[in-house]
């Protein structure tokens, strides 16, 4: 039944003979079981002409199978007070479910049916297509989204990360039911699936249940789809979009390492858990733009009154990631805001964090990390996500150790390596952004 099994109490990792990776975290404190079913596919596997395909699959997957209609699916979930939903990202596809222990087997069986035999009914597809059009148009009216979409395009070029997960009206309009079925057939298979469970269920019972529901699902003889992506080459530029808004959005973007690349580099340097550019950049992000005590908030909003909103984020990606700092400001302050935002990021490259600043960032980050693993759903999500990214079940401990061990010098070195010349995305009234972009 099992191909191999690894245990790091209370988390167990098992690979079934059909290729499914199963993660089980026993947590008997509440009579709840949560599951996350990850398919190792996402919008990075889409062709440019089919942008939005995976999002559309996630929207229609729950709308019908070979034996159940959309209404029957919804009624089965709601009748027992369970939850079941789907989502898609750049790097993975997700089915999430949660129920009381007594009903979990039935809900998991329904989720398996959705994964294995969706029919993508034509009427439901057309409804979701229209809803996607509305979402795309709504985003085009939101200055932050316009700025971020623009930043992605100039940073990633022909790479799939350049595209919105929703796609464009043109690409979504061209997608057919056959496109959804073909993509599903290629990517939705047992050897591309990670099942992560957390709750009141023991290892043996969990494996027996998954074997019962998924055991007859066999991988096709064809290999998993390969992926050849264009290289992302750093060519920082400034791009501006004129929009009649009451504020300007100023956004800086820096190409940063994927979590996989960063950890591989650390291993090659034989620094293991004591060094990781990923951990250093996560700490920088926490110090710079996480919360009301962050440097960007204190310096640019509280002290100088420049920002309506200001923050930073560092994405976790399988390919080249983004380190982004942004703010919303009054149009007449656009140039001052851009200079101020750059100065705060540049400061990381010239001045090391003090011991107090570094420790405060570590405490905040580790505290938030712990709070993000309180519920069964959060636990199942965390471990399943790490497994899907190829990081392994031990990354939970490794990452926290890396954060604790990172020094001010390592933070500064990472800043000097990655946060030098930014891509700049500006959105706002023409008079505030066009001339500034032209002289960048």
N, C-alpha and C positions, 0 to 999 in steps of 0.2 A: 504493500500500500504506500509506504513512504520511501522516498529516494534518499533523503538525509534529514537529520534533525539536529538543531543546535539550541541550547538553552542558556540564557543568562537571567536567572531568577529576578522577577517573576515573568519575564518575557521568554516565550518559546518561538523558535523559528523552524519551520518544517517545509520541505519541498515534496510535493506529491509526484507520483510517477508521470502524470500528464503535464507537469511543469508548473503547476500553480504553487506559488510561495504563500505559505500561511504563517501569520504572526498571531500569537495568542497571549494576551495579558490578563491574568486572573485577578479580578478585583471584586470580591464578594460583598463589598460594603453596601451596595444598593441592588435591588432586584431589576437591574437594567443591563442589557447587552447592546453595545454599539458596534457597528462594522463600517469599514471603509474598503471599498473594492476599487482598486486602482488598475487601470489599463495603461500600459506604458506607451501612450500615444497622446498627441495633442496637436495644437495648431502648427507646430514646427514641422509636422509631417504633411501639411497641406501644400498643394501646388499653388503658385500665386494666383492663377486663374480661378481657384476654388477657395479663396480666402473666406472664412466663415463656415466652412463645411463641418468642422468638429463641433462648433457651437450649435449648429442646426441639428446635428445628431443628438446632442445632449438635450435639446429642447423637445425632440420628437420621440426619443427612446421610450419614454413612459406612456406614450399615447396609443399603444396597441401591440399585442403579440399574436402569435398564431392561435391562441386559445382565449385571449382576453381583450376586451375593448378598453378604451381609455377610461370610461366610467367604471367598469368593473375593477380595474386596477386601483383607481382612487378609492372606491368603496371598500375594497379589502384592506387597504392601509388605514383608512379612517375608522373603520369599524372596531379596530382593536387599539386605537389611540397611538398607533406607531407613526414614524416618520420615514419617508423615503424620497430622496431627491437625487438629481444628477448635476454635474458641473463639468466644465472643460477649461483647461488652462493651456499655456504654451507647451508644457512638458508632460502633461498627463491628463487622463480622463477619469472621472470619479463618480461612483455611485455610493451614496451615504444612506445608512439606515439605522434605526434605533427602535427598540421595543422592550417590553417586559420580557423576562426570561421565557415564560410559558409560550409566548407567541413568536419568539425569535426564529424558530425553524421555518414557520410558514412565511414570514416576511423575507427571510433569506432565500427561500425557494422562489418567491416572486421576483426578487432582485436577479436571481440567476436566470430566470426566464426572460427578463428584460434584456440582460446582457447577451443571451444566446439566440433568441429568436424574435427580435423586434420586427414589425412589419412596416413601420414608417408610413402609416395611412396617408393617402394623397391629400385628403381634406385637412387632416391635422398638419401636414407639412405646409400647406398653403397658409393656414392660420398663423403658424409660427414664423413663416417667411414675412408676413405682413407685420407681425410684432417686432421682428428683427429690423425691418425698415424703420419702424417708429423709433426704436432704440438708437439706431445709427443717426437719424435726424436729430434726436434729442441731444446726443453727444456733441453734435456739430454746433449746438447753441451754448455749450458749456465751455467757458474760456480755459479752465484747467485741462479738460480733456483734449481740446484743440491743441493746446501747447504740448501736452504729453505725446499725442499722436505725431505731431510735427517733430518732436525730439527723437522719437523712435525711428522715424523715417530717415533723418539725417545721420543718425548714429549707425543704423544697421543696414542701410542700402537695400540690397537684394536678399538679405537674410530674412527668413520668416518672422523673426522677432520685430521686424519693421512694421508689420501689419497689426491692426486691431483684431482681437479675437472674433469680433462680430463680422469682420469682412467689410466690404463696401456694398452699396446698393447694386452695383453692376455685377459683382461676383455672386452675391446671394441670389440675385434674380436668375442667374444662369444655372444654379444648382438643380439637379433633378433627383428624383427618388432613386434612380439607378446609381447615381453618384454616392448617395448615402449607403446603399446596400453594398456597393463595391468596397468602400472604405471600411465598413463594418466587417465584411468578410475577410479582409486582409489583416486587420489589426486586432479584432476582438476574438481572441483565442486563448486557451488555457495557459500556454507557455508565455503569455504576455500579461498575466494577471497576478496581482498581489492582493490577498485577502487579509485584512488586519482587523482582529476582534479584540474588544476589551469589555470586561464585565463579569457577571456571575456565571462563569462557565469554565470548566476544567479543560485541560489540554486534551485528554482522551475523548471527552464528549465533543469538543470542538472539531477535532480531526474527523471523528466518526460522522458528524453532521455534514461537514464539507465534502467528505468522500461520498456520502449518500446523495448529496445534491449535485455536485460537480464531477464526481468520479468517472462518469461515462462520457464526459466531454473530452474528446481527443483532438490534439493539434493536427492540422492538415500536414501532408508531406512536404509542402512547399516551405522554404525558410521564411523567417520573419522579414518584413520589408526592410531593406537597407536605406540609409539616409545619407546623402551627399549634399552638404550645405556649403554655400559660398563663404569664403573667408571674410571675416569682419576686419577691415583695415581702418586704423585710426586716421581720420582726416577732419579734425574739428573745424566746424564752420558755425555761422550764426544764421538763423532763419527767422523771419518775422511774418506774422499773419495779422492783417488789419481787421479789427472787429469793433463794432460800436458798443463798447462795454464801459462800465463805470470804474473798472480797475484794469490794470495791466498785470499780466502773469509773466514773471521772469523765472526762467528755468535753466539750470546748469546741469549738464550731463557728462559723466566720465565713464569710459569703458573700463570695466573692472573684471576680475577673474570669476569664472564659474566656481561654485563650491568644489566641484570635482577637480578642476585644474589646480586650484589653490592647495588642496590637500595632497595632490600628487606631487606638487613642487616641494611641499614640506617633507614628504617622505623621501624624495630623491636627495634632499639636503640632509637626510638623517636627523631631522629635528623633531619629527613625529608630533607628539602632542604639545610640544613646547613652542611651536611656531606655526602660524597659519596666516596668510594674507587675508583669508576670509574672516577669521576671528578678529583681526586687527581692524578691518573695514567695518565689521559689525559694531565694534566698540566706537569707532569714529562716528558712525551714523547715530548711535545712541547719544554720544556726547554732543554732537552738532545739532541734531534736529528732532530728538525724541522727547516730547512733552514740554510743559511750561517752564521747566528749569533748564532746558537745553540752551546752548550758547546762541543759536540763531534767534530763538524766541526772546531771550533776555536782551541781547545786544541790538537787534534790529526792530523788534516790536516794543519792548518795554522801555529801553533807554532812548532810542532814536525815533520811535513812532512811525517807522516807515512801512510796516507790514500790517495788512489786514489778516493775513495768514502766512505762516512760514514754517517750513519743516524740511526733512531730508529722509531718503529711504535708499536702501541697498538691496536689490532684488537677489533672490537665490535662484539660479538658473543652471541648466545643463550646459548651455553654451555661454558665450560672453555675456556678462551681466552689466547692469547700470548702477552707478552711484549717482543719485540725483539730489540736488538742493533746489528749492523753489520758494517763491513768495508771491503774494498778491499785494499790489501797492497802488496808490493813486497814480493816474497817468502822468501827472506832472513830476512825479518822483521816480519815473522808470529808470532813468540813467543813474541816479543816485543809488537806487535799490540794487541795480546790477553791480555797481562798483562795491557796494557794501556786502553783497552776497559773495562776490568773488574774494573779497578781502578776508572774510571769515573762513572760507575754505582754504585759501592760500596760507592762512595762519597755521594750519595744521602741518604744513610742509616746512615751516621755518622755526616754530616754537614747539618743543615737546610738551605734552600734557604734564601738569604737575602730578605728584603722587596722589594728592587729594582729588584732582579732577579725574584721573584714571580710575581710582578706587570707586568714586561715585558712579562712573559709567558702568563699571563692572557690577556693582551692587544693583543698579537699576536694571541692567540687562539680565542678570541671573535671576533676579526677583520676578521680572516679567516672564522669563522663560519658565520658571516654576509654576506661575499662575496659569500659563498656557497649557498645562498638563494636569488639570484638576478633575475634569470630567472624563467619563469613558469615551465619549466622542472625541475629545481632544487627544487622549492617549492613543486611540486607534489611528487618528489622523497623523500624529507625529511620527509614530513608528512606521506606518505604511508609506508615508511621504519619503522618509529616509531610505527605505528599502527600494522604492520606485526610482529614486535618483541614483541608486547604486552605491550609497554611502555605507550600508550595513547597519545591523542592529546595535552595534557598539558606538555609533556616532553620537548618540545621546550623551554618553559619558565623555567621549573624546572632546566634543564641542565645549562642554562646560569646563573641562580641564584646560583647553586651549584659551578660553576667555580668562580664566583665573591666572594663567601663566604669562599672558601677553604683557610686555613691558612698554613703557613710554617710547623707548627707542624703536621698538618694532612698529608701533603705531605711526611714528614719524616717518620711518623708512617706507611703510606702505603708502602713506600720503604722498611722499616724494616720487614714488614709483607710478602711482595711478592718478593722483589729483593735481595734475599740472595744467594742461591746456584743455579747457572745457568746450564741449558743444553748447551752443546757446540757442534757446527757443524763446521767442517773445510773441505775446499776443496782447493786443490792445488797440486803442484808437490809432489811426494812421500817423498822426503827428507825433505820437509818443514812441512808436516802435520802428517805423520805416527808416528814418534817418539814422537812428542808433544802430540798426542792423547794417546799414550801408557803410558805416565807419568802424565796424568791429574789426 
